[in-house]
């Protein structure tokens, strides 16, 4: 026992010395695992001793003073996982299926139960250093379990490592589709991988492979538009960038592509209603997941809130992530998927496991005895084997820890913000351009609208609120020589002006749209602001934070210029919009969707078909290109 304690102390001292004295190893510390096959990996242990065999070092995870096959990094992930499964109790196996949510974690969840997965949430919603330190604490607890199985920490990271303050947030997928720049999407996800790796978060519940076919749906903003080919290219680029290739390695962040079989066609646009398909449209929506499988997606998430009646069987009554017809028959048997199935967050976890799922989102410790009792032991072994193989490939058994100071240096670094800015700038789409003036620091500007001073609305709701970033009004104010813009309440007090800028759209949201499913029209109070400015003789520039295909007919008629900005990203979206309006960058985005003339058009279209508005106000691909906004374009 004295030898074990001494080895632990030496390991802790080694980590401490590396972190302080050897800055050249800081980046190595933040990444996991080995170099090439047969080469000794970079080992870090905080709870267990390192032991030596044949002149090589290994982590003695079960502290039995010998190198077990699962501790032997020279063996394949399959061999190591098989040995570990043989040593596990039924309860320890079931715990590996558990994917709990991090609110106020207890050491016993990780040290005694040794759960397999944890979703970054309030507990990690802090600054980068604190978040990384908390990740290390969770891994330390897990390493101290009987078998020392490391934890996979995940994040709902569809716009960057967005649940940690200071992370770089880029546009939601609807905005990325407006850029038409697949390589930019690849760079953004590679940047996200770097930030997540620095934090020790090794699973991203992204990208979104849903096709945007139902305009009323609140999650429309998360999709890469209506064009299936563009969406496929962007989803594949995201997968390959996050995973650093087409298979899991020590440099990967494991993806969970969602939401199978395609949650775009929600009945009447209501989230959680049945998904509507026929034979032709099901095949269309599945093409994105076929591409994801071919790209090596390590996990796929079926939708947790909607049934799929077209498939028949239990898919008529059970949501996709509890349906054998969806997960086993369609995904595994018909489509040949052999990777992990990660459920959405739900309640009937045993049902999901029996239907084909491996990882159970939202499960807690009370599920462990139910899973042990309800799952055939052979099937449980099969599930756990696959989970452990992924963990071995990620290199977590060798080094699950990160350097908090490295996380501080990586998150929000200058080149990352430059990528976010580029994405925001390239997404901006000009629908109307009859503004004859130009804006400068000397201009007299009136700025208003519900979202004018709402930086949070520049991304969807999949993030911690209050991250660094400027609202549109703040970004414009920063450009003014007198350090101020005027509110619409000053229209009567100030005689004349150069322009009125109205920022309209829905506040940040996730499943439920703030205006309601059945309403896509710009609120009357926003239109009244435009009319008030027009009555004062001011030209009006409408900035539309567009999360769904709004009915813009009246707004376009009233405005001199209309700039659609989608959800351009909290980190740099406000700055990109201000630069565009001041004529400093070109505007070149193209609509990735159709925009309707009226609500009637929306109710007449089918939920499962793209491009089925007969006479759209603006069609897919529309966007005026200008080298400089204003009179000089």
N, C-alpha and C positions, 0 to 999 in steps of 0.2 A: 504493500500500500504506500510505503514511503517513496518507492521508486516511481510509482504512478504520479504521486503529488509533485515530485521533483520534475518529472517530464512535463507535466502541465505548466508548472511555473516557468520552465525554460521556454516552452512554446509561447506563452504569453509575453515573456521578455523579448523573444525574437520578433514577434509582431510589433511590439512597442518600439523596438530599436529600428525596425524597417520603416515604420511610419514616421519617425522623427528624423533619423539621420540619413536615410538613403532615398532621396527624392526621385532618383531614377527608377526606383521600384514602385513608386506610388501608383502608376497606372496598372502595373502587374497585379498589385494587391487588389485592385478593384475588379479584375477579371478572374475567371474561374478555370481551374483544371490544367490539363496537360498540353504539351506541344504536339509532337507527332506520336504515332504508335510506338510503344516500347520505350519512349523517353520519359524520364522521371518528371512527374508533374510538380507544379508549385503547390506545396502543402501548407495549409494553415490550420492549426488546431487551438481551440481555446478551452476545451473541456476534457480532451482525451490525450493520452500519450502518443508520441511518435515512436515506432519501433523499427528495428533494422533487420533486414534479411538479404543475404547475398550482396551486401554492400549498398542496398537501396533502402529508402525510408518509406514507411506506410503509416497511416493513421489506425490506431487500435481502437476502433469505434465501439466495440463491445467489451474492451478492456480485459481480454482474456490472455494477453501477453503472447499471442501468436497471430500470424497473418492469415485471417480467414479468406476464402476466395472472394467474398464480396468487398473486402478491403484491399484486394490486390488489383491495382490499376493496370497491371499488365494483361489482365483477362478482358474478354469482350463484355459489353454491357449485358448481353443475354446470359452469359455465364455468371456474372456477378449477381444479377438479379435473381437467378434461379437459386443460388446459394442462400441469399438473404431471405427469400420467401420460405425456404425450408426451416430457417431459424425463427420465424415469426409466429406468434400466437394468433389465433383467429381475431382477437380484438386489435392487435397491432396491424393486421392486414386491413381490417375494416377501417381503421383510422386513416389509412393512406388514401381512401376514397373521399374523405371529408375535406370540403373546401369552405372553411368558415370565413366570416367577415370580421375584420379587425376594428373593434370599437375600443374595449378595455380588456386586452388579453390577460390571461392568467398563466403563470409559469407552468402549472400542471397540465394545461392543454397541450403543451409542446414537450415538456420533460417526461411526464407520466404517460399521457396518451399518444404523444408523438404524431400529431395529425399531419396530413400530407400537404395541404395547401391552405393559404390564407390570402384573402382579398384586401389590398391596401385601401383603407378608408380613413375614418377620423384619426385613428392612431398614428398614421403616417402623414396626416395633413399638416405638415410643419415645414420649417426651413430644411434645406438639403442636409445639413450636418445632423440635425436632430433626427430626421427621417432615416438616414443611414445608420446612426447609432442605434435606433430602435430595431432596424432590420438585423443588425449584428446581435442584439440582445435576443431576438426571437430565434436566430440560428444557434446561438450559444445554448439556449434552453433545449433546442432540438438535439444538438450534438450531445447533450448530457443525458439523453434518454437511453434506455437499456441497449438499443442497437445503434443509436446515434444517426438515425435517418434524417437527412436535411430536409428543410421546408422549401417548398416553392411558393414564393410570394408573387401575387398577381396584381394587375391593375386594370381598371376600365379606362384604358388609355387610347381612346380613338382620336385624340388631338394632341398627343404628346404625353409625357409623364405627368399628367395634369392634376394628380391628387397630391402633389408636393409643391409648396409655394416656391417660386423661383424657377420652376421648370419652363422650358420653351414650349409655348402653345402655338400651334399653327392652324390654318383654316380647317373647318369641318369638311367632310368629304364632298359635299355639294360644291363648295368653293374650289376644292382641288380639281374637280371635274371641269370647272370653267377655265382652268389654266390650259387644259389639254396637254399638260407637260408630264408625261409618265416618268421621265428621268428625275424630275424635281420631286415627285412623290417618293421615288426610291431614295433620294438624298434625305428627305425629311424623315423617313422611317429609319434610315441608318443613323441619323442624328438622335432620334428617339431611342433607338437601341443603346447608343452610347450613354445617354442620360439614365436610362433604366438600369443598365449594367452598373453604372457608378453608384446607384442607390441599392443594388442587390435585388431588384425586382426582375424576376426572370420569366414572367409570363404576361403577355399583353392580350387582353380580351378584345382583340382587333385583328385584322381590319374587318369592315362591314362589307359583306358580299351580297347585300340585298339590292335588288333592282328597283329604282324609283318609279313605280307605276301608279301609285295612288296618292294624288296631291293633298288629300285631307289628312293623311297620316302624320302624327307628330314627329316621327323619327325619319321623315323624308330627308331632313337635313344631313343625316348620317350616311346617305347613299351617294354613290358616284354617278348620279344622274340617270337618264333614261336609256342611254345608248349602251347596249350590252357589251360591245367590243371594247369601248373605252373603259367601261367598268372592269372588265376582265383584266385589261392591261394594268390598270392601277392597283387592283387587288393583288395580282401576282407580284408586282413591283414591291408592294408593302410587305408581303410575306417573305420574299427573298431578302429584303433589306433587314427586317427584324430578326430573321433567323440566320443572317449572314450566309445565305446559301439555300440549298434545297433539302438539307437535313440538319438535325440538331447537332451542335457541337458545343464546346466550352465557350465559344464566342456568341452563342445564340440567345435571343429572347424568344421563348416559345410562343407562337401565336395561337389564338383561338378564333378561328374565322366564324363569323356569325351573320345571319341566324338561319340555319338550315330548316327547311328546304328553300328558303327565301321568304322573308316576312314582309315584303313590300305590299302584296295584295290583300291588305286587311279589309274585311267586309265593311263597306260604307266609311272606310278610313278610321274606324274605331280600334284603337290598340287593344289587343286581346280578343278580338272577334275572330271567327274562322278565317283561314287563308283560302282565297278563292282561286282555283286553277281549273283549266281543262287540260287535256293531254298535250296540246301544243304549247300552252303557256307554262306548264310545269317544266317541260323540257327547256324552255327559254331561260327560266329562272335558275334551273339546275346547272346551266353552263358555267356560271360563275364558280360554283362549288367543284365542278369537274376540273376547272382550271386550277383551283386552289389545291385540290388533291394532287394533281400533276406537279404542282410547284413544291410539294413536300410539306403542306400544312400539318404541323404536329398535332393539332387538336382542332375540332370543329364543334361549334355550339348550336344545337337545335333551339328553336324559339320556345320559351317557357310559358307563353301566355295564350297561344293560339292553337286550335285544332286544325287538322288538314283533311276535311271530309272527302276530298277527291280520291285520296289514297285508300279509303275504306278501312275495314278492320277496326282496330282500336284507335286509329287516327281520327275517327269520326267523333269520339267522345273525349279523348285524352289530348292534352297539349303535346306539341311535338317532342319535347324532351322527356316525356313519359310514355311515348308510343313505340312499341316494338315495330310497327309497320314503318315508321319514319326512320328509326335509328338502325335497326337490324336488317329489315327487309330491303328498304330503299338504299340507305347510306352504305351499309356494310356489304350486303349480298349483291344488290344490283349494280352499285357504283364501285364496288371493290375497295372501299376505304378500309385501311388497316391501322389507322392512327387512333389517338385518344378521342373519346367523345366526352366533352365537358358540358354538363347541363347548364342551363340558365338558372337563375336563383328561384327556387321553388320550395314546395312543402312536402311532396310525396317522394322522398328520396329513395326509399326501397323500391317503389314502383319504377322509378327511373333506372335504377341499377338493374333490375330484372328485365327491363325492356332493352338494355344494351349499353347504357352509359357507364363510363369508368369513373369520372370525377363529378362529385355531387355539389353543385353550387348552393351555398346557403345552409348546408348541413352543419349540425353542431354535434357535440359529444354524445348527446342522448340518442343520436342515430346509430352509434357504434353497436350496441347490443342488438338492435333491430336488424342491422345489416348482417351481423354474425348469424342470427337465427334464420333470417329469410333467404340468404344467398347460398346456393349449393357450394360446398367447400372447393370443389374443382374450379368452378366458375370464378369464385373469389380469388383463387390463386392466379388465374389467367389475367384478371383485371389488375391485380397488384403487380404482377410481373411486368406488364406493359408500362405501368406508372413508374416503377423503379428503373426500368431501362431508360426512360426519358431523363430521369434525374442523373443517372450515371453519365449519359451523353452530355448533359449540361455541365458536368464537372463539379457538381455541388458536393459530392462526397469528399473531394480533395480540398476544396476551399469554398465555403459558402459566404465568406466574410468580405466586407468592403472597407475602404479607407474613407472615413467621413470628410476629411479635408479634400480628398480627390473629388468627392461628390460636390463640394462647394465650388471647386474650380471648374467642373464640367457643366453643371446645370446653368443654363442661361448665358453661356459664354458667347462672346461677340460673334463668332462665325455661325453659331446656332441661331442667334437672333437675326442675322443677315439672311439665313435660309427662310425663316418665318416671314421676314419682310418681303423677300422675293415672291413667296407663294401668295401672300396677301395682295401684293401689287399686281401680279399676273392674273389674279382671279377677277379683279374689278371689271365690271361689264357696263358699258355705256349704252343706254336704250334710246335716249333722246339728247340732242345737243344743239339747242338754239340759244344758249347763253352767249351773249356778245361781248361781255366784259372779260376781265381777268382779275385774279385775286393776288394780293400781295400783303406784306406786313403793314401797309398803310391803309388797307381797305377798311371800310366800315361794314362789319358783318353782323347780321342777326342770326343766331343759332337757336333752334328749338326742336321740339318733337320729343316723343316719349323716350326715345333711346339716345338722345343727344349726349347725355352725361352718364350713360350706363355702359361702362367698360365691360361688365360681366356679360352683356348681351352679345359681345363680339365672338363668343363661342357658345355652343350648346351647353347643357347643364352637366356634362360629364367632367367635372373638375371641382377643385376646392375653390370657393369664392375668395375674392380679395387678392388674387395673384398680381404681380407687377404688370402694369400696362395702362395705357391712357385711353379714355373715352374719345369719341370723335370731337366733342367740344373741347376737351383738355388738349388734344393734339392741335386743334386749330388755334386755341388761345396761346399755345407756346410759340406760335409763328408770328403773332402780332407784336408790333414794335411797342405798343403801349401796354402789352400784356393782358389784353382783355378783348372779348367779343361781347356783343349785346344780346340780351334775351328778348323774346318777342313782346315782353311787357314794356319794352322801351320804344316800341314802334311809334307811339304817339309823342313821346318826349323828344325823340331825335328826328330831325327833319332830313329825310333822304338817307341814302346808303348805297353800297355797291351790290349787295346780294343778301338774300335770306336763304339759309341752309336748314332744311327740315329733315331730321333723321327719324325714320319710321320703321316699324317692324315689331315682331314679337320678342318679348324678353327671353332670356335664356331658359331652356326647357329640355326635358328628355322625352318621356312617353306621351305626355298630354300637352297639346298646343295651348298656349295661354288664351288665344282668342276663341277656343272651342273648335271641335272637329268640323262643324258645319259652317264655319265662318272663315273666309279667306279675303275679306274685303278690308281695305284700309279704314281704320276708325274715323268717324265723322269729325272728332276733335282734331285729328291730324290734318284732314282736308281743310278744316276751318282755319288752321294756322296758315296754310298755303294761301287761302283766299284773303286772309287779313294782310299778308305781305303783298299780294298782287294789288289789293285795293290801295296800298301806299305807293304803288308804282315800282316796287322792287322786283327784280328778276329772282326767280325761285329755283334753287337746286335741291332736288329731292334725293336723299341718300337712303336707299332701301336695304335694311338688314333683312335679307330674305332667307327664311328657313324652310319655307314651302312655296308653291307657286301661287302667290297672291294675285288677286284681281286688281290690276293697276290701271285700269282703263281711265277712270276719272283723274287719278293722280297724274298720269302722263299728260292728259289734256290741260291740266292746270299748271304744270311745271314747265320751266324753260329748259331744264336739263334733268335727266333721271339717271342716277348711278346706282346700279345694283352691286352690293358688296358682300352678299351672302353672310356667312359667319366668318369673318376674315382672320380671327385669332386675337386673343387678348394681348399677347406679347407685343405684336407689331401692327395689328390691324388698324388702329387709330392713326398711327403715323403714316401708313401707306395711303389711307384715304386722304389725309391732309395734304400729303405730297402730290397726290393725283389732282386734287382740286386746285392746288397752287400751280399746276402746270409743270411740275418738275419731273414727272415720269410719264411714259406713255400709258395709255389705257388700251388694253387689247383682249380682255376676257371675252369668252363666247358662252352664251346660255347653254347649260348642259341639260336643259329641260324645256318644255313648252310652257308659255304663260297664257292663262285663259283670259277671255274677254269678259266672262260673267260666271257667276256661281252656277247658273244653269248648265253651262258647258261641263262643269265638274261632275255634276250629278248624272249626266248622261254618259260619261265615259266609263269604261270598264276598269275595275280595280287591278286587273292582272296584265293589262296591255300597255306598253309604252306608245307614245306618239299617236294617241287616239283622240286628240282634240281636232275637230274638223277645220275650224277657223280660228286658230290661236291669235291672241293679240301680238305676240312675238313667238316665232317658231324656234325650235332647237337650232343652235348654232348662230343665232343672231347676236350681234355686238358691233357697235360702231368703233372703229379703230382711229385713235388720234395720237399724234406724237406729243401733244401738249394741250391740256384742257383749256378752253377759253378762246379769246379772240385770235390767238396766234395759231390755232390748230389748222 
